[in-house]
Amino acid sequence: MATLLYRIGRFSYRSRRLVGAIWLAVIVLAGLAAATLSNPTSDSFAIPGTESQEAFDLLQERFPGSSPDGAAARLVFAAPDGGTVTDPAHEQAITDAVARIDAGPQVAAVVDPFTAGLVSEDGRIALAEVTYAVDFFSLEPKARETLDDAVETARESGLRVELGGTAAEPEPELGGELLGIAVAALVLVITFGSLIAAGMPLLTGIVGVGVGVALVTAATAFVDLSTITPILATMLGLAVGIDYALFIASRYRHELATGLPGDEAAGRAIGTAGTAVVFAGLTVVIALAGLTVVGIPMLTEMGLAAAVTVAIAVVIALTLLPALFGFAGRRMLARLPGLRSRATDPEDDDAPRLSTRWAGLVTRHPVVAVTASVAGLAVLALPMLDVRFGLPDEGTYPADSTQRQAYDLTAEGFGPGFNGPLLVLVDGGSGGSVGVEAAAASVAEGLQGLDGVALVTPPEPDEAGRTAVVTVVPEGGPSSPETERLVEAIRSSFGGDDAPDGARVLVTGMTALFIDFSERMSAALLPYLLVVVGLSFLLLMLAFRSLVVPVKATLGFLLTMAATFGAMVAAFQWGWLTGLGVEEVGMINSMLPIIVVGIVFGLAMDYEVFLVTRMREAYVHGEPALRAVTTGFGHGARVVTAAAIIMISVFGGFVFHEAADVRQLGFALAVAIAVDAFVVRMTIVPAVLALVGERAWWLPRWLDRLLPDVDIEGARLTGALEDDQNRQRVAVSPSGP
């Protein structure tokens, strides 16, 4: 592989105009495809194979207009102290606001609080429910303006008005991506000391993201994709695109500084560092494609789309990047005067660096380094024993947000369960049943006797009399353990043989969907880990001809995950970082384990490959095992450090986002990258390799014969090139033949 990549690198450098033209054409064609083929994204929340999803599908079939895909808003009106919402002036203001919204565009239905009885017992709080005929992302600006104007007008009358529901969410804005690019640019300039060298990874990263997201957008013409799919593809494509180009560019500058001509330096950089990039990219693709084992369409499409974007980033790093090297020439070695110093000179192998000093310290005291690191991570992981997973609701929003205040006012006036009612469907079958009404009445009566039930509404049959819906308001909030136990109690009390004769009883609603989703995610985590870790173990064993390296990499990743989720419990469940702006929400998003495992595993294996490849290369080229660890670490640590700082800054910027799930994802990724890069890969890895010595590169002979030798460190390539150079020197020597 190294030889093939070497040829690709030289060809791309020498034929830079052709390669550049090809990629320009690809960019244009991808953009045209996105512009002409794209369809609106679909944000339906489907969990095939669950009772709640089956009931939701039945609900949509039997009760047209009840689709959960439409945007919704809840207006919560609260009278000032001493007043009630039924005071003539306040009632008129509420009626006018409801009428104004009802006359607005894209509105499917509006529930007036006074006609529906949605007024609290003390008369202080009233609720108006609005449903739209389109989803949140299809809402017209006029519809949003009408809703906001109605709220402001009601507030002017003296009422307190808060807004909840999907229609109250702010429109997605750019900012995280732009901040990430800005931080990446600063780190790259400091790392390389050169604007030209720093611009290469940024340019290729942006091109990769642009092509990948354009193709994902064009794919909406053939498959339904969620709105978050291109966002995840952008996040990961930009991350790995910069990482891979950074690794190759650093190696290219090293080769160029030794005096090699540009095409030869590019070929060697792609043949050595490029081989590591291919394997690093494969681990990320495996981790993302592995999301298909979960069986949830949304996660499957997210994983596959991100995997395609990562694959494009790898191809760009192997072809477009060396072409850009050709355009830049030896200007890649130019440095900014203020940043030129021996301590940061990546081309000076003898320069005293912090990385080599750190590697020397760790390898001299490996037992202390491993023990201290593992003990520290174990302490950080301890809170994970108290972890509670669930899907956050508006009750987890920041206290000063209108969604959170609408949630709290609703709980105050009607009880916490009113924020997440359950829908119990009593179905008589497709052919109809004369006993559905009686069965539904029996179910409603039985529901009132269950613990945790605050209110049961009379059954509402469909037009054909085949199905009836009973609304159940729990005593606990949507994400509370009490509500989860209530759903289990309803299913066990009325499901299967316990259902009324000739009828099926199904529990649904967003609360039940979220509960089923959390259970599905928990059940899928272990198979997902086995698939991803197992395949990546084989890949690392193939790449490094070693058993120790993949075992160490896998165990280190598990330590990273344990520490990450321990930190999340402390921050979000226990509220230890509340004073720093991280609000306590009482649970960890159940979607996070799978997503964080996939993303972090890919990036962690990137760091593993980048570091260990240079160690393996030094060992294969004749250095003693211990010295090879220090040499390889000195070359690779700078790249890993720069990449990790970029990722931590990008992900950390989302910790203060308004939505709890985004805050948790940003926090988890930032902590995981920090732990994995600086504790696991840059402390535990060199310490373990120093402890095992020569055995780090041992592989049973029978297994060594079975596995193809992919030469990830480029030893055969380097040896062949050196032999060619020696023959050429002999041929031109005066004393030669």
KOLLUMBA-196126 format. One record per residue (C-alpha): residue in three letters; x, y negated, z negated. Coordinates in steps of 0.5 Angstrom, whole numbers, m for minus. Layout:
N
PT   res    east   north      up
PT   ALA       X       Y       Z
...
This chain:
737
PT   res    east   north      up
PT   MET       0       0       0
PT   ALA       6      m5      m2
PT   THR       9      m4       5
PT   LEU       2      m5       9
PT   LEU       1     m12       4
PT   TYR       8     m14       6
PT   ARG       6     m14      13
PT   ILE       0     m17      12
PT   GLY       3     m23       8
PT   ARG       8     m24      13
PT   PHE       3     m24      19
PT   SER      m1     m29      15
PT   TYR       5     m33      14
PT   ARG       7     m33      21
PT   SER       0     m33      25
PT   ARG      m2     m39      20
PT   ARG      m6     m42      25
PT   LEU     m10     m36      27
PT   VAL     m11     m34      20
PT   GLY     m14     m41      18
PT   ALA     m18     m41      24
PT   ILE     m21     m35      23
PT   TRP     m23     m37      16
PT   LEU     m25     m43      18
PT   ALA     m30     m39      23
PT   VAL     m32     m35      17
PT   ILE     m34     m41      13
PT   VAL     m38     m44      18
PT   LEU     m42     m38      20
PT   ALA     m43     m36      13
PT   GLY     m46     m43      12
PT   LEU     m50     m43      18
PT   ALA     m53     m36      15
PT   ALA     m54     m39       9
PT   ALA     m58     m45      12
PT   THR     m62     m41      17
PT   LEU     m63     m34      13
PT   SER     m64     m36       6
PT   ASN     m71     m35       2
PT   PRO     m73     m38      m4
PT   THR     m70     m34     m10
PT   SER     m75     m30     m14
PT   ASP     m75     m30     m22
PT   SER     m79     m24     m24
PT   PHE     m77     m21     m30
PT   ALA     m78     m13     m28
PT   ILE     m76      m7     m33
PT   PRO     m78      m1     m29
PT   GLY     m80       5     m33
PT   THR     m83       2     m39
PT   GLU     m90       1     m42
PT   SER     m90      m6     m42
PT   GLN     m88      m7     m35
PT   GLU     m93      m2     m33
PT   ALA     m98      m6     m36
PT   PHE     m96     m12     m33
PT   ASP     m97      m9     m26
PT   LEU    m104      m7     m28
PT   LEU    m105     m14     m31
PT   GLN    m104     m17     m25
PT   GLU    m108     m12     m21
PT   ARG    m114     m12     m25
PT   PHE    m114     m20     m27
PT   PRO    m111     m24     m21
PT   GLY    m108     m30     m23
PT   SER    m105     m27     m29
PT   SER     m98     m26     m26
PT   PRO     m92     m28     m31
PT   ASP     m88     m31     m25
PT   GLY     m92     m38     m25
PT   ALA     m89     m44     m29
PT   ALA     m93     m45     m36
PT   ALA     m93     m51     m40
PT   ARG     m96     m52     m47
PT   LEU     m97     m59     m50
PT   VAL     m97     m59     m57
PT   PHE    m101     m65     m60
PT   ALA    m100     m67     m67
PT   ALA    m104     m73     m71
PT   PRO    m100     m78     m75
PT   ASP    m101     m77     m83
PT   GLY    m108     m78     m85
PT   GLY    m111     m77     m79
PT   THR    m114     m71     m74
PT   VAL    m113     m70     m67
PT   THR    m121     m70     m67
PT   ASP    m121     m77     m69
PT   PRO    m124     m81     m63
PT   ALA    m118     m85     m60
PT   HIS    m114     m79     m61
PT   GLU    m119     m74     m58
PT   GLN    m120     m79     m52
PT   ALA    m112     m79     m51
PT   ILE    m111     m71     m51
PT   THR    m117     m71     m46
PT   ASP    m114     m76     m41
PT   ALA    m108     m72     m42
PT   VAL    m111     m66     m40
PT   ALA    m115     m69     m34
PT   ARG    m109     m72     m31
PT   ILE    m105     m66     m31
PT   ASP    m111     m62     m28
PT   ALA    m111     m67     m23
PT   GLY    m104     m66     m21
PT   PRO    m100     m62     m16
PT   GLN     m99     m54     m16
PT   VAL    m103     m53     m22
PT   ALA    m107     m46     m23
PT   ALA    m111     m47     m29
PT   VAL    m111     m52     m36
PT   VAL    m114     m50     m42
PT   ASP    m117     m56     m46
PT   PRO    m116     m55     m54
PT   PHE    m123     m57     m55
PT   THR    m127     m53     m51
PT   ALA    m122     m47     m52
PT   GLY    m122     m48     m60
PT   LEU    m114     m49     m60
PT   VAL    m115     m54     m66
PT   SER    m112     m52     m73
PT   GLU    m116     m51     m79
PT   ASP    m114     m58     m82
PT   GLY    m115     m61     m75
PT   ARG    m108     m64     m75
PT   ILE    m105     m60     m69
PT   ALA    m108     m58     m62
PT   LEU    m105     m54     m56
PT   ALA    m107     m55     m49
PT   GLU    m104     m49     m44
PT   VAL    m102     m51     m37
PT   THR    m101     m45     m32
PT   TYR     m98     m47     m25
PT   ALA     m99     m43     m18
PT   VAL     m91     m43     m17
PT   ASP     m85     m41     m21
PT   PHE     m81     m46     m25
PT   PHE     m76     m47     m19
PT   SER     m81     m48     m14
PT   LEU     m84     m54     m18
PT   GLU     m85     m60     m14
PT   PRO     m82     m67     m17
PT   LYS     m89     m70     m17
PT   ALA     m91     m64     m21
PT   ARG     m86     m65     m27
PT   GLU     m87     m73     m26
PT   THR     m95     m72     m28
PT   LEU     m93     m67     m34
PT   ASP     m88     m72     m37
PT   ASP     m93     m78     m35
PT   ALA     m98     m75     m39
PT   VAL     m94     m73     m45
PT   GLU     m91     m80     m45
PT   THR     m98     m83     m45
PT   ALA    m101     m79     m50
PT   ARG     m95     m81     m55
PT   GLU     m97     m88     m54
PT   SER    m103     m87     m57
PT   GLY    m100     m85     m63
PT   LEU    m100     m78     m63
PT   ARG     m94     m74     m63
PT   VAL     m93     m69     m57
PT   GLU     m88     m64     m56
PT   LEU     m87     m60     m50
PT   GLY     m86     m52     m49
PT   GLY     m86     m47     m44
PT   THR     m82     m46     m38
PT   ALA     m84     m52     m34
PT   ALA     m81     m56     m40
PT   GLU     m74     m53     m38
PT   PRO     m69     m58     m35
PT   GLU     m67     m57     m28
PT   PRO     m61     m54     m27
PT   GLU     m55     m58     m27
PT   LEU     m48     m58     m24
PT   GLY     m43     m59     m29
PT   GLY     m40     m53     m32
PT   GLU     m37     m51     m25
PT   LEU     m34     m58     m24
PT   LEU     m31     m58     m31
PT   GLY     m28     m52     m30
PT   ILE     m25     m54     m24
PT   ALA     m22     m60     m27
PT   VAL     m19     m56     m33
PT   ALA     m16     m51     m28
PT   ALA     m13     m57     m24
PT   LEU     m10     m60     m30
PT   VAL      m7     m53     m33
PT   LEU      m4     m51     m26
PT   VAL      m1     m58     m25
PT   ILE       3     m56     m32
PT   THR       4     m49     m30
PT   PHE       7     m50     m23
PT   GLY      10     m58     m24
PT   SER       7     m59     m17
PT   LEU       1     m62     m14
PT   ILE       2     m58      m8
PT   ALA       3     m51     m11
PT   ALA      m3     m53     m16
PT   GLY      m8     m54     m10
PT   MET      m7     m47      m7
PT   PRO     m11     m43     m12
PT   LEU     m16     m48     m13
PT   LEU     m17     m49      m5
PT   THR     m17     m41      m4
PT   GLY     m22     m40     m11
PT   ILE     m27     m46      m8
PT   VAL     m27     m42      m1
PT   GLY     m28     m36      m4
PT   VAL     m34     m38      m8
PT   GLY     m37     m42      m2
PT   VAL     m36     m36       3
PT   GLY     m39     m31      m3
PT   VAL     m45     m35      m5
PT   ALA     m47     m37       2
PT   LEU     m47     m30       4
PT   VAL     m51     m28      m3
PT   THR     m56     m34      m1
PT   ALA     m57     m31       6
PT   ALA     m58     m24       3
PT   THR     m65     m27       0
PT   ALA     m68     m26       7
PT   PHE     m67     m19       6
PT   VAL     m68     m18      m1
PT   ASP     m71     m21      m7
PT   LEU     m65     m25     m11
PT   SER     m66     m28     m18
PT   THR     m64     m35     m19
PT   ILE     m58     m34     m24
PT   THR     m55     m29     m19
PT   PRO     m51     m34     m15
PT   ILE     m49     m38     m21
PT   LEU     m46     m31     m24
PT   ALA     m43     m30     m17
PT   THR     m40     m37     m17
PT   MET     m37     m37     m25
PT   LEU     m34     m30     m23
PT   GLY     m31     m32     m16
PT   LEU     m28     m38     m18
PT   ALA     m25     m35     m24
PT   VAL     m22     m29     m21
PT   GLY     m20     m33     m15
PT   ILE     m16     m38     m18
PT   ASP     m13     m32     m23
PT   TYR     m11     m28     m17
PT   ALA      m8     m34     m13
PT   LEU      m4     m36     m19
PT   PHE      m1     m30     m20
PT   ILE       1     m29     m12
PT   ALA       3     m36     m12
PT   SER       8     m36     m18
PT   ARG      11     m30     m15
PT   TYR      12     m33      m8
PT   ARG      15     m39     m11
PT   HIS      20     m34     m15
PT   GLU      22     m31      m8
PT   LEU      22     m37      m5
PT   ALA      27     m40     m10
PT   THR      32     m34      m9
PT   GLY      33     m37      m2
PT   LEU      29     m32       2
PT   PRO      26     m35       8
PT   GLY      18     m37       8
PT   ASP      15     m31      12
PT   GLU      20     m26       8
PT   ALA      18     m29       1
PT   ALA      10     m29       3
PT   GLY      11     m22       5
PT   ARG      14     m20      m1
PT   ALA      10     m24      m6
PT   ILE       4     m20      m2
PT   GLY       7     m14      m2
PT   THR       8     m14     m10
PT   ALA       4     m19     m13
PT   GLY      m2     m17      m8
PT   THR      m2     m10     m10
PT   ALA      m3     m12     m17
PT   VAL      m9     m16     m15
PT   VAL     m12     m11     m11
PT   PHE     m12      m6     m17
PT   ALA     m14     m12     m21
PT   GLY     m20     m14     m17
PT   LEU     m22      m6     m16
PT   THR     m23      m6     m24
PT   VAL     m27     m12     m24
PT   VAL     m31      m9     m18
PT   ILE     m32      m3     m22
PT   ALA     m34      m6     m28
PT   LEU     m40     m11     m24
PT   ALA     m42      m5     m20
PT   GLY     m43      m1     m26
PT   LEU     m49      m5     m28
PT   THR     m53      m1     m23
PT   VAL     m53       4     m28
PT   VAL     m58       0     m33
PT   GLY     m63       1     m28
PT   ILE     m66      m6     m29
PT   PRO     m66     m10     m22
PT   MET     m64     m17     m24
PT   LEU     m58     m14     m27
PT   THR     m56      m9     m21
PT   GLU     m57     m15     m16
PT   MET     m53     m20     m21
PT   GLY     m47     m15     m21
PT   LEU     m47     m13     m14
PT   ALA     m47     m20     m12
PT   ALA     m41     m22     m16
PT   ALA     m38     m16     m14
PT   VAL     m38     m18      m7
PT   THR     m36     m25      m9
PT   VAL     m30     m22     m12
PT   ALA     m28     m17      m7
PT   ILE     m28     m24      m2
PT   ALA     m23     m27      m7
PT   VAL     m18     m21      m6
PT   VAL     m18     m22       1
PT   ILE     m17     m29       1
PT   ALA     m12     m28      m4
PT   LEU      m8     m23       1
PT   THR      m9     m27       8
PT   LEU     m11     m34       7
PT   LEU      m6     m36       1
PT   PRO       0     m34       5
PT   ALA      m3     m38      11
PT   LEU      m3     m44       7
PT   PHE       4     m42       4
PT   GLY       6     m43      11
PT   PHE       3     m50      12
PT   ALA       6     m52       6
PT   GLY      13     m49       7
PT   ARG      19     m50       2
PT   ARG      15     m56      m1
PT   MET      12     m51      m5
PT   LEU      18     m52     m10
PT   ALA      17     m59     m10
PT   ARG      16     m61     m17
PT   LEU      13     m68     m21
PT   PRO      19     m71     m24
PT   GLY      16     m72     m31
PT   LEU      14     m64     m31
PT   ARG      21     m62     m29
PT   SER      24     m58     m35
PT   ARG      28     m51     m36
PT   ALA      23     m49     m41
PT   THR      17     m49     m36
PT   ASP      21     m47     m29
PT   PRO      18     m41     m27
PT   GLU      24     m40     m22
PT   ASP      30     m40     m27
PT   ASP      30     m33     m30
PT   ASP      35     m35     m35
PT   ALA      32     m41     m38
PT   PRO      30     m40     m45
PT   ARG      22     m39     m45
PT   LEU      17     m39     m51
PT   SER      14     m33     m47
PT   THR      21     m29     m48
PT   ARG      22     m31     m55
PT   TRP      15     m28     m57
PT   ALA      17     m22     m53
PT   GLY      23     m21     m57
PT   LEU      20     m22     m63
PT   VAL      14     m17     m62
PT   THR      19     m12     m59
PT   ARG      24     m13     m65
PT   HIS      18     m12     m70
PT   PRO      13      m8     m66
PT   VAL      10      m4     m72
PT   VAL       9     m11     m76
PT   ALA       6     m14     m70
PT   VAL       1      m8     m68
PT   THR      m1      m7     m76
PT   ALA      m2     m15     m76
PT   SER      m6     m15     m70
PT   VAL     m11      m9     m71
PT   ALA     m12     m11     m78
PT   GLY     m14     m18     m76
PT   LEU     m19     m16     m71
PT   ALA     m22     m11     m75
PT   VAL     m23     m17     m80
PT   LEU     m26     m21     m75
PT   ALA     m30     m15     m73
PT   LEU     m33     m13     m79
PT   PRO     m40     m18     m79
PT   MET     m42     m13     m73
PT   LEU     m44      m8     m78
PT   ASP     m50     m13     m79
PT   VAL     m51     m15     m72
PT   ARG     m59     m15     m69
PT   PHE     m60     m16     m62
PT   GLY     m66     m19     m59
PT   LEU     m68     m24     m53
PT   PRO     m68     m31     m56
PT   ASP     m75     m35     m55
PT   GLU     m76     m43     m56
PT   GLY     m75     m42     m64
PT   THR     m68     m41     m63
PT   TYR     m67     m48     m59
PT   PRO     m63     m54     m62
PT   ALA     m68     m57     m68
PT   ASP     m68     m63     m64
PT   SER     m71     m61     m57
PT   THR     m78     m62     m55
PT   GLN     m79     m54     m54
PT   ARG     m76     m52     m61
PT   GLN     m81     m58     m64
PT   ALA     m87     m55     m60
PT   TYR     m85     m48     m63
PT   ASP     m85     m50     m70
PT   LEU     m91     m54     m69
PT   THR     m95     m49     m66
PT   ALA     m93     m44     m72
PT   GLU     m95     m49     m77
PT   GLY    m102     m50     m74
PT   PHE    m103     m43     m72
PT   GLY     m98     m38     m75
PT   PRO     m91     m36     m72
PT   GLY     m95     m30     m68
PT   PHE     m98     m35     m64
PT   ASN     m92     m37     m60
PT   GLY     m92     m30     m58
PT   PRO     m98     m26     m57
PT   LEU     m99     m19     m55
PT   LEU    m103     m16     m50
PT   VAL    m107     m10     m51
PT   LEU    m110      m7     m44
PT   VAL    m115      m1     m45
PT   ASP    m115       2     m38
PT   GLY    m121       7     m36
PT   GLY    m117       9     m29
PT   SER    m118       7     m22
PT   GLY    m124      10     m21
PT   GLY    m127       6     m27
PT   SER    m131       8     m33
PT   VAL    m137       6     m36
PT   GLY    m134       7     m43
PT   VAL    m128       2     m42
PT   GLU    m132      m3     m46
PT   ALA    m134       2     m52
PT   ALA    m126       4     m52
PT   ALA    m124      m3     m52
PT   ALA    m128      m5     m58
PT   SER    m126       1     m62
PT   VAL    m119      m1     m60
PT   ALA    m120      m8     m63
PT   GLU    m123      m6     m69
PT   GLY    m117      m1     m70
PT   LEU    m112      m6     m69
PT   GLN    m115     m11     m74
PT   GLY    m113      m5     m79
PT   LEU    m106      m5     m78
PT   ASP    m100      m9     m82
PT   GLY     m98     m15     m79
PT   VAL    m104     m17     m75
PT   ALA    m106     m24     m76
PT   LEU    m112     m25     m71
PT   VAL    m115     m20     m66
PT   THR    m119     m23     m60
PT   PRO    m126     m20     m57
PT   PRO    m124     m15     m51
PT   GLU    m124     m19     m44
PT   PRO    m126     m14     m39
PT   ASP    m124     m15     m31
PT   GLU    m130     m16     m26
PT   ALA    m130      m9     m24
PT   GLY    m131      m6     m32
PT   ARG    m125      m2     m31
PT   THR    m120      m5     m36
PT   ALA    m121     m10     m42
PT   VAL    m115     m14     m45
PT   VAL    m115     m15     m53
PT   THR    m110     m21     m55
PT   VAL    m107     m19     m61
PT   VAL    m103     m25     m65
PT   PRO     m98     m22     m70
PT   GLU     m96     m25     m77
PT   GLY     m89     m25     m75
PT   GLY     m86     m29     m69
PT   PRO     m84     m26     m63
PT   SER     m77     m24     m64
PT   SER     m78     m22     m72
PT   PRO     m77     m15     m74
PT   GLU     m84     m15     m76
PT   THR     m87     m16     m69
PT   GLU     m83     m11     m67
PT   ARG     m85      m6     m72
PT   LEU     m92      m8     m70
PT   VAL     m91      m6     m63
PT   GLU     m89       1     m65
PT   ALA     m95       2     m69
PT   ILE    m100       0     m64
PT   ARG     m97       5     m59
PT   SER     m96      10     m64
PT   SER    m103       9     m66
PT   PHE    m107       9     m60
PT   GLY    m102      12     m55
PT   GLY    m103      19     m52
PT   ASP    m108      23     m55
PT   ASP    m110      18     m60
PT   ALA    m113      14     m55
PT   PRO    m120      13     m54
PT   ASP    m123      19     m49
PT   GLY    m122      17     m42
PT   ALA    m118      11     m43
PT   ARG    m110       9     m44
PT   VAL    m108       4     m48
PT   LEU    m102       0     m46
PT   VAL     m98      m6     m50
PT   THR     m95     m12     m46
PT   GLY     m94     m19     m46
PT   MET     m87     m23     m46
PT   THR     m86     m21     m53
PT   ALA     m87     m13     m51
PT   LEU     m83     m14     m45
PT   PHE     m77     m17     m49
PT   ILE     m77     m11     m54
PT   ASP     m77      m6     m49
PT   PHE     m72     m10     m45
PT   SER     m67     m10     m51
PT   GLU     m69      m2     m52
PT   ARG     m67      m1     m45
PT   MET     m60      m5     m46
PT   SER     m58      m1     m52
PT   ALA     m60       5     m49
PT   ALA     m56       4     m43
PT   LEU     m49       1     m46
PT   LEU     m46       7     m48
PT   PRO     m47      10     m40
PT   TYR     m45       4     m38
PT   LEU     m38       4     m42
PT   LEU     m37      11     m40
PT   VAL     m38      10     m33
PT   VAL     m34       3     m33
PT   VAL     m28       5     m37
PT   GLY     m28      12     m34
PT   LEU     m27      10     m27
PT   SER     m22       4     m29
PT   PHE     m18       9     m33
PT   LEU     m17      13     m27
PT   LEU     m15       7     m23
PT   LEU     m10       5     m28
PT   MET      m7      12     m29
PT   LEU      m6      12     m21
PT   ALA      m3       5     m21
PT   PHE       2       6     m27
PT   ARG       3      13     m27
PT   SER       2      13     m34
PT   LEU      m3      16     m39
PT   VAL       0      11     m45
PT   VAL      m2       5     m41
PT   PRO      m9       6     m39
PT   VAL     m11       9     m46
PT   LYS      m8       3     m49
PT   ALA     m11      m2     m45
PT   THR     m18       2     m46
PT   LEU     m17       2     m54
PT   GLY     m15      m6     m54
PT   PHE     m21      m7     m50
PT   LEU     m25      m4     m55
PT   LEU     m22      m8     m60
PT   THR     m23     m14     m56
PT   MET     m31     m13     m56
PT   ALA     m31     m11     m63
PT   ALA     m28     m17     m65
PT   THR     m32     m21     m60
PT   PHE     m39     m19     m63
PT   GLY     m37     m20     m70
PT   ALA     m35     m27     m69
PT   MET     m42     m28     m65
PT   VAL     m46     m25     m71
PT   ALA     m42     m30     m76
PT   ALA     m43     m36     m72
PT   PHE     m50     m34     m69
PT   GLN     m53     m30     m75
PT   TRP     m50     m32     m81
PT   GLY     m49     m39     m79
PT   TRP     m42     m40     m81
PT   LEU     m40     m45     m75
PT   THR     m47     m49     m76
PT   GLY     m43     m55     m78
PT   LEU     m39     m55     m72
PT   GLY     m45     m56     m67
PT   VAL     m47     m48     m67
PT   GLU     m54     m47     m69
PT   GLU     m56     m41     m73
PT   VAL     m61     m37     m69
PT   GLY     m62     m30     m73
PT   MET     m60     m25     m67
PT   ILE     m55     m24     m61
PT   ASN     m58     m24     m54
PT   SER     m59     m16     m52
PT   MET     m57     m18     m45
PT   LEU     m50     m20     m47
PT   PRO     m47     m13     m49
PT   ILE     m48     m11     m42
PT   ILE     m46     m17     m39
PT   VAL     m40     m19     m43
PT   VAL     m37     m12     m43
PT   GLY     m37     m12     m35
PT   ILE     m34     m19     m34
PT   VAL     m29     m19     m40
PT   PHE     m27     m12     m38
PT   GLY     m25     m14     m31
PT   LEU     m22     m20     m33
PT   ALA     m18     m16     m39
PT   MET     m16     m11     m34
PT   ASP     m13     m17     m29
PT   TYR      m9     m19     m35
PT   GLU      m7     m12     m36
PT   VAL      m5     m11     m29
PT   PHE      m1     m18     m29
PT   LEU       3     m16     m35
PT   VAL       5      m9     m34
PT   THR       6      m9     m27
PT   ARG      12     m14     m28
PT   MET      14      m9     m34
PT   ARG      14      m3     m29
PT   GLU      17      m6     m24
PT   ALA      23      m8     m28
PT   TYR      23      m1     m31
PT   VAL      23       2     m24
PT   HIS      29      m2     m22
PT   GLY      33       0     m27
PT   GLU      32      m4     m33
PT   PRO      32       0     m40
PT   ALA      25       1     m42
PT   LEU      25      m4     m48
PT   ARG      29      m9     m44
PT   ALA      24      m8     m38
PT   VAL      18     m10     m43
PT   THR      21     m17     m45
PT   THR      23     m18     m37
PT   GLY      16     m17     m35
PT   PHE      13     m20     m40
PT   GLY      17     m27     m39
PT   HIS      15     m27     m32
PT   GLY       8     m25     m33
PT   ALA       6     m29     m39
PT   ARG       6     m35     m36
PT   VAL       1     m33     m31
PT   VAL      m4     m30     m36
PT   THR      m3     m36     m41
PT   ALA      m5     m41     m35
PT   ALA     m11     m36     m33
PT   ALA     m14     m35     m40
PT   ILE     m13     m43     m42
PT   ILE     m17     m44     m36
PT   MET     m23     m39     m37
PT   ILE     m23     m41     m45
PT   SER     m24     m48     m43
PT   VAL     m30     m47     m38
PT   PHE     m33     m42     m42
PT   GLY     m33     m46     m48
PT   GLY     m36     m52     m45
PT   PHE     m43     m48     m45
PT   VAL     m43     m47     m53
PT   PHE     m46     m53     m53
PT   HIS     m52     m52     m48
PT   GLU     m59     m53     m50
PT   ALA     m61     m46     m49
PT   ALA     m59     m41     m54
PT   ASP     m57     m35     m49
PT   VAL     m53     m40     m45
PT   ARG     m49     m42     m52
PT   GLN     m48     m35     m54
PT   LEU     m46     m33     m47
PT   GLY     m41     m38     m47
PT   PHE     m38     m37     m54
PT   ALA     m38     m30     m53
PT   LEU     m34     m30     m46
PT   ALA     m29     m36     m49
PT   VAL     m28     m32     m56
PT   ALA     m27     m25     m52
PT   ILE     m22     m28     m47
PT   ALA     m18     m32     m53
PT   VAL     m17     m25     m57
PT   ASP     m16     m21     m51
PT   ALA     m11     m25     m47
PT   PHE      m7     m27     m53
PT   VAL      m8     m22     m59
PT   VAL      m9     m15     m55
PT   ARG      m5     m16     m48
PT   MET       1     m21     m51
PT   THR       2     m18     m57
PT   ILE      m1     m11     m58
PT   VAL       1      m9     m51
PT   PRO       9     m11     m51
PT   ALA       9      m8     m58
PT   VAL       6      m1     m57
PT   LEU      10      m1     m50
PT   ALA      16      m2     m55
PT   LEU      14       3     m60
PT   VAL      13       9     m55
PT   GLY      19       7     m50
PT   GLU      21      11     m44
PT   ARG      14      15     m46
PT   ALA      10       9     m44
PT   TRP      12      11     m36
PT   TRP      11      19     m37
PT   LEU       6      23     m33
PT   PRO       5      31     m33
PT   ARG       8      34     m27
PT   TRP       2      37     m25
PT   LEU      m2      31     m25
PT   ASP       4      27     m22
PT   ARG       4      31     m16
PT   LEU      m4      31     m15
PT   LEU      m4      23     m15
PT   PRO      m2      19      m9
PT   ASP       4      14     m11
PT   VAL       1       7      m9
PT   ASP       7       4     m11
PT   ILE       4      m2     m15
PT   GLU      10      m5     m17
PT   GLY      13      m5     m10
PT   ALA      19      m1     m11
PT   ARG      20       3      m5
PT   LEU      18      m4      m1
PT   THR      24      m8      m5
PT   GLY      29      m2      m4
PT   ALA      27      m1       4
PT   LEU      28      m9       4
PT   GLU      35      m9       1
PT   ASP      37      m3       5
PT   ASP      35      m7      11
PT   GLN      39     m13       9
PT   ASN      45      m9       7
PT   ARG      45      m6      14
PT   GLN      45     m12      17
PT   ARG      51     m15      13
PT   VAL      55      m9      15
PT   ALA      53     m10      22
PT   VAL      56     m17      22
PT   SER      62     m16      17
PT   PRO      69     m18      21
PT   SER      71     m11      18
PT   GLY      65      m7      20
PT   PRO      64      m3      26
